[in-house]
């Protein structure tokens, strides 16, 4: 070929091939597993039955009735099957789950076995996945606990509320502290890997000394995690209960919160969710993962809340309507909304705050943006108030003051249309804090 017949592109710049530029296949080798990797998913299951109805429980619940519970179990299994048939769900596997109530152990051992085995038969599940089941000390016999263990439950949460007999009487619970402590020891003895207990502060007649006694007893029993909540009464108060001693003043209830946070951290527990504390390595996966990742949740049972395909929603609350819808082959969705792309960015920060720590690397990998730059003004304000700390690795809520204002902090990241109520972020609770000199 003569010089005059050289290719026409000799004197032109290199061709910009869009396909080659965007898809350099030589550098992006893929396997079948890369393309068809099963994605993680969780579930929340609501069991709306209790053998005793508590004064302080705001959740949907019914007195246990054997004529209803088996019909409910059948409907619950039917709802699982409806979800399992969806292609989107079939591309996922369950990796964490929570069974709450009500009191799930109000069901018989046979019914619990039936529910848990149907769950595993319908869904792909991660071997050894964390499954938490709520109970009360009165409703968790050794036989029932061993049944749960055999069916893959590895975390049990007991609603203890207090280790003081008179306080148990005042909230309508069986005044048997020995029974409560024996239930916890039994769970340890038979090998339940994680035992959580719930406590309440602000009870009628509760003092700082009795609050310390409950906290100390929980620590001495070696539970893996402790959650504590402010006492609120929702049921109608009887004439007899009107004669109870008053609840502590708000200032003392605040002091109880801060005392518990400092006491438990001093005992080696780590804070999360504001009012939850766990021994190192014992923090539950359900909250740690579902609140810090784009993690779909299947809702099972009336009022159960789910998050699927960028939609947040919850189920029909009426138990009879719930069963009717499910038995008619319909998912019992009641109401919800689609979460926009902007709201997903905010939601991830809100949930990360509620779990006490939001990883910058994880957020960047999931959303393609650094939240520290996206919400620089909000974070600067919160840092100035001593509520959060931003590092190269994460945004962390600083305790105990930040734990106290966890909900307020998270709402600082709400979009304007969702800031319906003023959130006071300037309050100073330092008089209640036991600040030690450096």
C-alpha positions as CSV (number, residue, x, y, z in Angstrom):
1,X,0.0,0.0,0.0
2,X,1.5,3.3,-1.0
3,X,1.7,6.3,1.2
4,X,-1.2,7.9,-0.7
5,X,-3.4,5.0,0.0
6,X,-3.1,4.9,3.8
7,X,-6.4,4.5,5.7
8,X,-8.5,7.6,5.9
9,X,-8.4,7.7,9.7
10,X,-4.7,8.0,9.9
11,X,-4.7,11.7,10.6
12,X,-7.9,11.7,12.8
13,X,-8.1,11.5,16.6
14,X,-8.9,8.1,18.2
15,X,-12.5,7.1,17.6
16,X,-14.7,7.5,20.7
17,X,-16.8,4.3,20.8
18,X,-19.6,4.7,23.3
19,X,-20.1,1.0,23.8
20,X,-16.4,0.3,24.3
21,X,-16.0,3.3,26.6
22,X,-18.9,2.4,28.9
23,X,-18.5,-1.3,28.8
24,X,-14.8,-2.3,28.7
25,X,-15.5,-6.0,28.9
26,X,-11.9,-7.1,29.2
27,X,-11.8,-5.4,32.7
28,X,-15.3,-6.4,33.9
29,X,-15.4,-10.2,33.9
30,X,-18.7,-11.5,35.3
31,X,-19.8,-14.9,36.6
32,X,-23.3,-16.2,36.7
33,X,-23.3,-15.7,40.5
34,X,-22.6,-12.0,40.0
35,X,-25.7,-11.7,37.8
36,X,-28.1,-13.8,39.9
37,X,-26.9,-13.1,43.4
38,X,-29.8,-13.5,45.9
39,X,-30.5,-10.3,47.7
40,X,-31.0,-10.0,51.5
41,X,-34.5,-9.5,53.0
42,X,-36.1,-9.5,56.5
43,X,-39.5,-10.0,58.0
44,X,-41.6,-8.7,60.8
45,X,-44.4,-11.0,62.1
46,X,-47.1,-9.7,64.4
47,X,-48.9,-12.1,66.8
48,X,-51.7,-10.1,68.3
49,X,-52.6,-12.3,71.3
50,X,-51.9,-12.0,75.0
51,X,-52.9,-14.2,77.9
52,X,-52.9,-11.0,80.1
53,X,-53.6,-7.5,78.7
54,X,-51.1,-4.9,80.1
55,X,-52.1,-1.3,81.0
56,X,-49.0,0.1,79.2
57,X,-49.1,-1.6,75.8
58,X,-50.1,0.6,72.8
59,X,-50.0,-2.2,70.3
60,X,-52.9,-4.1,68.6
61,X,-53.6,-7.1,70.8
62,X,-56.5,-9.4,71.8
63,X,-57.1,-11.7,74.7
64,X,-56.0,-15.2,73.7
65,X,-58.9,-17.1,72.3
66,X,-58.4,-20.7,71.0
67,X,-61.3,-20.3,68.6
68,X,-59.4,-17.5,66.9
69,X,-55.7,-18.4,67.3
70,X,-55.7,-21.4,64.9
71,X,-57.7,-19.5,62.3
72,X,-55.1,-16.8,62.6
73,X,-52.2,-19.2,62.2
74,X,-53.8,-20.5,59.0
75,X,-54.2,-17.0,57.7
76,X,-50.6,-16.1,58.6
77,X,-49.4,-19.1,56.7
78,X,-51.5,-18.1,53.8
79,X,-50.0,-14.6,53.8
80,X,-46.5,-16.1,53.7
81,X,-47.4,-18.1,50.7
82,X,-48.8,-15.1,48.9
83,X,-45.6,-13.2,49.4
84,X,-43.4,-16.3,48.5
85,X,-45.2,-16.5,45.1
86,X,-44.0,-13.0,44.1
87,X,-41.0,-13.1,41.7
88,X,-39.4,-10.1,43.6
89,X,-39.5,-12.1,46.8
90,X,-38.1,-15.1,45.1
91,X,-35.0,-13.1,44.2
92,X,-34.3,-12.6,47.9
93,X,-33.6,-14.7,50.9
94,X,-34.6,-14.0,54.5
95,X,-31.6,-13.1,56.6
96,X,-33.1,-11.6,59.7
97,X,-36.6,-11.6,61.3
98,X,-38.5,-10.4,64.3
99,X,-41.7,-11.9,65.8
100,X,-43.5,-9.4,68.1
101,X,-46.9,-8.8,69.5
102,X,-48.9,-9.0,71.6
103,X,-47.2,-12.0,73.0
104,X,-46.1,-14.5,70.4
105,X,-45.7,-17.2,73.0
106,X,-49.4,-17.0,73.7
107,X,-49.6,-19.4,70.8
108,X,-49.1,-23.1,71.7
109,X,-45.8,-24.9,71.0
110,X,-47.4,-26.7,68.2
111,X,-48.7,-23.5,66.6
112,X,-45.3,-21.8,66.9
113,X,-43.7,-24.9,65.2
114,X,-46.3,-24.7,62.5
115,X,-45.6,-21.1,61.8
116,X,-41.8,-21.3,61.8
117,X,-41.7,-24.4,59.7
118,X,-44.0,-22.9,57.1
119,X,-41.8,-19.8,57.0
120,X,-38.7,-21.9,56.2
121,X,-40.6,-24.0,53.7
122,X,-41.9,-21.0,51.7
123,X,-38.9,-18.7,51.7
124,X,-35.2,-19.0,51.0
125,X,-33.5,-18.5,54.3
126,X,-29.9,-17.8,55.5
127,X,-28.7,-20.7,57.6
128,X,-28.4,-19.5,61.2
129,X,-30.3,-16.3,60.5
130,X,-31.2,-14.3,63.6
131,X,-34.9,-14.7,64.6
132,X,-36.1,-12.8,67.7
133,X,-39.3,-13.8,69.5
134,X,-40.9,-11.6,72.2
135,X,-42.4,-13.2,75.3
136,X,-43.1,-12.5,78.9
137,X,-41.5,-14.5,81.8
138,X,-44.9,-16.0,82.5
139,X,-45.5,-17.3,79.0
140,X,-42.1,-18.8,78.3
141,X,-42.0,-22.3,79.7
142,X,-39.0,-24.5,79.2
143,X,-40.9,-26.7,76.7
144,X,-41.9,-23.7,74.7
145,X,-38.4,-22.2,74.8
146,X,-36.9,-25.5,73.6
147,X,-39.4,-25.6,70.8
148,X,-38.3,-22.1,69.6
149,X,-34.7,-23.1,69.8
150,X,-35.4,-26.3,67.7
151,X,-37.1,-24.2,65.1
152,X,-34.2,-21.7,64.6
153,X,-35.1,-18.9,67.1
154,X,-31.8,-17.7,68.6
155,X,-32.9,-14.5,70.4
156,X,-35.7,-14.2,73.0
157,X,-36.9,-10.8,74.4
158,X,-38.7,-10.8,77.7
159,X,-41.0,-8.1,78.8
160,X,-39.8,-7.9,82.5
161,X,-40.6,-4.2,83.1
162,X,-39.3,-4.2,86.8
163,X,-37.7,-6.5,89.4
164,X,-39.6,-4.8,92.2
165,X,-42.7,-6.7,93.4
166,X,-44.8,-3.6,94.4
167,X,-44.1,-2.0,91.0
168,X,-45.2,-5.2,89.3
169,X,-48.5,-5.1,91.3
170,X,-49.1,-1.5,90.3
171,X,-48.8,-2.2,86.6
172,X,-51.0,-5.3,86.8
173,X,-48.3,-7.9,86.3
174,X,-47.8,-11.1,88.4
175,X,-45.8,-10.0,91.5
176,X,-43.3,-12.9,91.3
177,X,-39.8,-11.7,91.0
178,X,-38.5,-15.3,91.6
179,X,-40.5,-16.5,88.6
180,X,-39.0,-13.7,86.4
181,X,-35.4,-14.4,87.4
182,X,-35.9,-18.2,87.0
183,X,-37.3,-17.6,83.5
184,X,-34.1,-15.7,82.5
185,X,-31.8,-18.3,84.1
186,X,-33.8,-21.1,82.3
187,X,-33.2,-19.4,78.9
188,X,-29.5,-19.3,79.6
189,X,-29.4,-22.9,80.9
190,X,-31.0,-24.4,77.8
191,X,-28.6,-22.4,75.5
192,X,-30.6,-19.5,74.1
193,X,-27.7,-17.5,72.5
194,X,-29.2,-14.0,73.2
195,X,-31.6,-12.9,75.9
196,X,-32.9,-9.4,75.9
197,X,-35.1,-7.9,78.6
198,X,-37.3,-4.8,78.6
199,X,-37.5,-2.5,81.6
200,X,-39.7,0.5,82.3
201,X,-38.8,3.7,84.1
202,X,-41.4,6.3,85.4
203,X,-43.6,3.7,87.0
204,X,-46.0,4.5,89.8
205,X,-44.1,5.0,93.0
206,X,-40.7,4.2,91.4
207,X,-37.6,5.8,92.9
208,X,-34.0,6.1,91.8
209,X,-33.1,3.4,94.3
210,X,-35.7,0.9,92.9
211,X,-34.7,1.8,89.3
212,X,-31.1,1.1,90.2
213,X,-32.2,-2.3,91.7
214,X,-33.9,-3.3,88.5
215,X,-30.9,-2.3,86.4
216,X,-28.4,-4.0,88.7
217,X,-30.5,-7.2,88.8
218,X,-30.6,-7.3,85.0
219,X,-26.8,-6.9,84.8
220,X,-26.2,-9.6,87.5
221,X,-28.4,-12.0,85.5
222,X,-26.0,-11.6,82.5
223,X,-28.6,-10.7,79.9
224,X,-27.1,-9.9,76.5
225,X,-29.1,-6.7,76.0
226,X,-31.4,-4.4,77.9
227,X,-34.0,-2.0,76.5
228,X,-35.8,0.5,78.7
229,X,-38.9,2.6,78.0
230,X,-40.9,5.3,79.7
231,X,-44.0,4.0,81.3
232,X,-47.3,5.2,79.7
233,X,-50.7,3.9,80.6
234,X,-53.1,3.3,77.7
235,X,-55.9,1.1,79.1
236,X,-58.8,2.6,81.1
237,X,-57.7,3.1,84.7
238,X,-59.9,1.4,87.2
239,X,-61.1,2.9,90.5
240,X,-58.6,0.7,92.4
241,X,-55.7,1.8,90.2
242,X,-56.6,5.5,90.9
243,X,-55.3,4.9,94.4
244,X,-51.8,4.1,93.3
245,X,-48.9,6.3,94.1
246,X,-48.1,9.0,91.5
247,X,-45.6,8.5,88.7
248,X,-42.3,10.4,89.3
249,X,-42.1,13.9,88.0
250,X,-40.8,14.4,84.5
251,X,-37.4,15.7,85.7
252,X,-36.9,12.5,87.7
253,X,-37.9,10.3,84.7
254,X,-35.3,12.2,82.6
255,X,-32.8,11.6,85.3
256,X,-33.7,7.9,85.3
257,X,-33.0,7.7,81.6
258,X,-29.6,9.3,81.9
259,X,-28.7,7.3,85.0
260,X,-29.5,4.0,83.1
261,X,-27.4,5.1,80.1
262,X,-24.4,5.9,82.3
263,X,-24.8,2.8,84.5
264,X,-25.1,0.3,81.7
265,X,-22.2,1.8,79.7
266,X,-20.2,1.6,82.9
267,X,-21.1,-2.1,83.1
268,X,-19.7,-2.7,79.6
269,X,-22.9,-2.4,77.6
270,X,-23.0,-0.4,74.3
271,X,-25.8,2.0,73.5
272,X,-27.9,1.8,70.3
273,X,-31.4,3.1,69.4
274,X,-31.1,5.6,72.2
275,X,-32.7,3.4,74.9
276,X,-31.2,0.0,74.1
277,X,-27.9,-1.4,75.4
278,X,-26.1,-4.6,74.5
279,X,-22.9,-6.3,75.5
280,X,-20.2,-6.2,72.8
281,X,-21.1,-8.4,69.8
282,X,-24.6,-8.9,71.1
283,X,-26.4,-6.1,69.3
284,X,-29.4,-7.6,67.4
285,X,-29.0,-7.8,63.6
286,X,-32.6,-6.9,63.0
287,X,-32.1,-3.3,63.9
288,X,-28.4,-3.1,62.9
289,X,-29.1,-4.2,59.4
290,X,-32.7,-3.1,58.6
291,X,-32.0,0.4,59.9
292,X,-28.6,1.0,58.1
293,X,-29.1,-0.8,54.8
294,X,-31.5,-0.6,51.9
295,X,-33.2,-3.7,53.4
296,X,-36.6,-4.9,52.3
297,X,-38.9,-6.1,55.1
298,X,-42.0,-8.4,54.6
299,X,-44.8,-7.5,57.0
300,X,-46.8,-10.4,58.3
301,X,-49.9,-10.1,60.4
302,X,-52.3,-7.2,61.2
303,X,-50.6,-3.8,61.7
304,X,-47.2,-5.2,60.6
305,X,-45.1,-2.6,58.8
306,X,-43.1,-3.4,55.7
307,X,-40.7,-1.8,53.2
308,X,-40.7,-3.3,49.7
309,X,-39.7,-1.9,46.3
310,X,-39.4,1.7,47.6
311,X,-42.8,1.5,49.3
312,X,-43.5,1.8,52.9
313,X,-46.8,0.4,54.1
314,X,-48.6,-1.5,56.9
315,X,-51.2,-4.2,57.0
316,X,-54.9,-4.1,57.8
317,X,-55.2,-3.6,61.6
318,X,-58.5,-5.4,62.2
319,X,-57.8,-9.1,62.8
320,X,-61.1,-10.3,61.2
321,X,-60.7,-8.2,58.1
322,X,-57.0,-9.2,57.9
323,X,-58.0,-12.9,57.9
324,X,-60.8,-12.3,55.3
325,X,-58.4,-10.5,52.9
326,X,-55.7,-13.1,53.2
327,X,-58.0,-16.0,52.8
328,X,-59.4,-14.3,49.7
329,X,-55.9,-14.4,48.2
330,X,-55.1,-10.7,48.7
331,X,-52.2,-9.2,50.4
332,X,-53.7,-7.3,53.4
333,X,-52.2,-3.9,52.6
334,X,-53.9,-1.1,54.4
335,X,-52.1,2.1,53.6
336,X,-48.6,3.5,52.8
337,X,-46.7,5.5,50.3
338,X,-43.9,5.4,47.7
339,X,-40.6,6.7,48.9
340,X,-39.1,9.0,46.3
341,X,-35.4,9.0,45.5
342,X,-34.8,12.1,47.5
343,X,-36.7,10.7,50.5
344,X,-34.7,7.5,50.3
345,X,-31.5,9.5,50.8
346,X,-33.1,11.2,53.9
347,X,-34.7,8.0,55.2
348,X,-31.3,6.2,55.2
349,X,-29.8,9.0,57.4
350,X,-32.8,9.1,59.7
351,X,-32.6,5.3,60.3
352,X,-28.8,5.5,60.6
353,X,-29.2,8.1,63.3
354,X,-31.7,5.9,65.1
355,X,-29.2,3.1,65.1
356,X,-26.6,5.5,66.7
357,X,-24.1,5.2,63.8
358,X,-24.2,5.8,60.1
359,X,-21.2,4.5,58.0
360,X,-20.1,7.0,55.3
361,X,-18.6,4.2,53.1
362,X,-21.8,2.1,53.3
363,X,-24.0,5.0,52.5
364,X,-21.8,6.1,49.6
365,X,-21.8,2.5,48.2
366,X,-25.6,2.3,48.4
367,X,-26.6,5.8,47.3
368,X,-23.6,7.2,45.3
369,X,-23.3,10.3,47.5
370,X,-21.6,11.3,50.7
371,X,-24.3,12.3,53.2
372,X,-21.8,14.5,55.1
373,X,-21.8,16.8,52.0
374,X,-25.4,16.4,51.2
375,X,-26.5,17.4,54.8
376,X,-23.5,19.5,55.8
377,X,-25.6,22.3,57.4
378,X,-27.8,19.9,59.5
379,X,-24.8,18.0,60.7
380,X,-22.9,21.2,61.6
381,X,-25.8,22.4,63.7
382,X,-26.1,19.1,65.5
383,X,-22.3,18.9,66.1
384,X,-22.4,22.4,67.6
385,X,-25.1,21.2,70.1
386,X,-23.0,18.3,71.1
387,X,-25.4,15.7,69.8
388,X,-23.4,14.0,67.0
389,X,-19.8,13.5,66.0
390,X,-18.7,13.3,62.4
391,X,-15.5,11.4,61.5
392,X,-14.0,10.2,58.3
393,X,-15.7,6.8,58.9
394,X,-19.2,7.6,60.3
395,X,-21.7,10.0,61.8
396,X,-22.2,8.9,65.4
397,X,-24.7,10.0,68.0
398,X,-22.9,11.1,71.2
399,X,-24.3,9.7,74.4
400,X,-25.9,10.1,76.8
401,X,-27.3,13.5,75.7
402,X,-27.6,12.5,72.0
403,X,-29.3,9.2,73.0
404,X,-31.9,11.2,75.0
405,X,-32.7,13.3,71.9
406,X,-32.4,10.5,69.3
407,X,-35.8,11.2,67.7
408,X,-35.2,14.9,67.6
409,X,-31.8,14.4,66.0
410,X,-33.2,12.1,63.3
411,X,-36.0,14.6,62.5
412,X,-33.5,17.2,61.6
413,X,-33.0,15.3,58.4
414,X,-36.7,15.2,57.5
415,X,-37.7,17.0,54.3
416,X,-39.7,20.2,54.9
417,X,-43.1,18.7,54.1
418,X,-42.7,16.2,56.8
419,X,-41.6,18.6,59.5
420,X,-45.1,18.9,60.8
421,X,-44.2,19.6,64.4
422,X,-41.5,21.8,65.9
423,X,-38.6,19.7,67.2
424,X,-36.7,21.5,70.0
425,X,-33.0,20.8,69.6
426,X,-31.7,23.5,71.9
427,X,-32.7,22.1,75.3
428,X,-29.9,21.7,77.8
429,X,-30.1,18.6,80.0
430,X,-26.6,19.0,81.5
431,X,-28.0,19.5,85.0
432,X,-29.2,15.9,84.9
433,X,-25.9,14.6,83.6
434,X,-23.2,13.3,86.0
435,X,-20.3,15.0,84.3
436,X,-17.0,13.8,85.5
437,X,-13.9,16.0,85.3
438,X,-11.5,15.0,82.6
